[in-house]
Amino acid sequence: MKLRYIILKVKDIQRAKIFYSRLLNMKPTKEEPNRMVVFDRQNIKIGLYNPLADGDSLSDDDFGDNCLPAFGVEDITPELKRVSAFAEIICQKKVDYHEWFLFKDSEDNVLEIHKI
């Protein structure tokens, strides 16, 4: 078994597309208007999904803690500075050799960037 997708439900797919394009420094690799935007990151796809496009309901309970995508970087300091320019930083921590920060995306989902 291999992880292929991380899919996040989003309220506003255009707003989320702009946020993730900026975060990942790339354009989407696939788009289905008003339904899904996909970013292919080294064979793991990050999908932003609007359930309303498929006739499903959407409530505030669907957001904020439905997934915790974690991205690894070599140097956390420039990433913290870059991301803090467009996202709310929730916390920054360092425990032993682990160093990371958490932040919110445009849809109130929490993400992590940690030092590899």
Protein Blocks (a to p, Z undefined) as FASTA:
>chain_A
ZZfbdcdddfblmlmmmmmmmmnopacfbdcehkbccddeehiacddddfklnopacdfk
lgojlcccddddfblmlmmmmmmmmpccfbdcdehjbccdddddfkopacddddZZ
